[in-house]
Amino acid sequence: MTTQFAGFPAAAIDFYDQLADHNTREWWHANKQTYEALIRQPMLALATEAAPEGEVRVYRPYRDTRFAKDKTPIKDHQGAAIEVE
């Protein structure tokens, strides 16, 4: 469920700082609820508010490491795209 977008909390930066130091699947599973509360829910609220502009796609946090030199499993950022016609 999304709410009105009020910005991203400062604790989201702390989450990504910790992720940079502990970018493993084990750490991710232990801290996924924090990601949901601090990053995903605000991003979904932002996407909901941007929806009248066009279709919004929120990117997943998981990296495709099959062909990457960097094998860290989780992205260190959150992204979205708006398709405007």
C-alpha positions as CSV (number, residue, x, y, z in Angstrom):
1,M,0.0,0.0,0.0
2,T,1.3,3.4,-0.9
3,T,0.8,6.7,0.8
4,Q,1.5,10.3,-0.2
5,F,5.1,10.9,-1.1
6,A,6.8,12.9,1.7
7,G,10.4,12.4,0.5
8,F,13.0,9.8,1.5
9,P,14.0,9.6,5.1
10,A,17.6,10.4,6.0
11,A,17.9,6.9,7.4
12,A,17.7,5.7,3.7
13,I,21.2,7.1,3.2
14,D,22.4,5.1,6.3
15,F,20.8,2.0,4.8
16,Y,22.8,2.4,1.6
17,D,26.0,3.2,3.6
18,Q,25.6,-0.1,5.5
19,L,24.8,-1.9,2.2
20,A,28.0,-0.7,0.7
21,D,29.9,-2.3,3.7
22,H,27.8,-5.5,3.7
23,N,26.5,-6.2,0.2
24,T,25.8,-9.9,0.7
25,R,22.6,-11.9,0.3
26,E,22.7,-12.8,4.0
27,W,22.8,-9.1,5.0
28,W,20.1,-8.3,2.5
29,H,17.7,-10.9,3.8
30,A,18.3,-9.7,7.4
31,N,17.6,-6.0,6.4
32,K,15.0,-6.3,3.6
33,Q,12.2,-5.0,5.9
34,T,14.3,-1.8,6.4
35,Y,14.7,-1.4,2.6
36,E,10.9,-1.9,2.2
37,A,10.1,0.9,4.8
38,L,12.8,3.4,4.0
39,I,13.2,3.1,0.2
40,R,10.6,1.0,-1.6
41,Q,7.5,2.4,0.0
42,P,8.5,6.0,-0.6
43,M,9.5,5.2,-4.1
44,L,6.1,3.6,-4.8
45,A,4.4,6.7,-3.3
46,L,6.5,8.9,-5.7
47,A,5.6,6.6,-8.6
48,T,1.9,6.8,-7.7
49,E,2.1,10.6,-7.7
50,A,4.0,10.6,-11.0
51,A,1.6,8.2,-12.7
52,P,-0.6,10.9,-14.3
53,E,2.5,11.9,-16.3
54,G,2.8,8.4,-17.8
55,E,3.5,4.7,-16.9
56,V,6.0,4.4,-14.1
57,R,8.3,1.5,-13.6
58,V,10.2,1.1,-10.3
59,Y,13.4,-0.9,-10.8
60,R,14.2,-4.0,-8.7
61,P,17.0,-3.9,-6.2
62,Y,18.7,-7.1,-7.4
63,R,21.6,-7.0,-9.8
64,D,22.2,-9.4,-12.7
65,T,25.7,-10.5,-11.9
66,R,26.1,-13.2,-14.5
67,F,28.4,-11.2,-16.8
68,A,29.5,-8.5,-14.4
69,K,32.9,-8.1,-12.9
70,D,31.3,-6.7,-9.8
71,K,29.5,-9.6,-8.2
72,T,27.7,-7.7,-5.4
73,P,24.1,-8.9,-5.4
74,I,22.2,-5.7,-4.5
75,K,22.2,-2.3,-6.3
76,D,23.4,0.6,-4.3
77,H,20.7,2.9,-5.6
78,Q,17.0,3.0,-6.4
79,G,15.6,3.9,-9.8
80,A,12.4,4.3,-11.7
81,A,11.4,5.3,-15.2
82,I,8.4,7.2,-16.5
83,E,7.2,6.4,-20.0
84,V,5.5,9.5,-21.4
85,E,3.6,9.3,-24.7
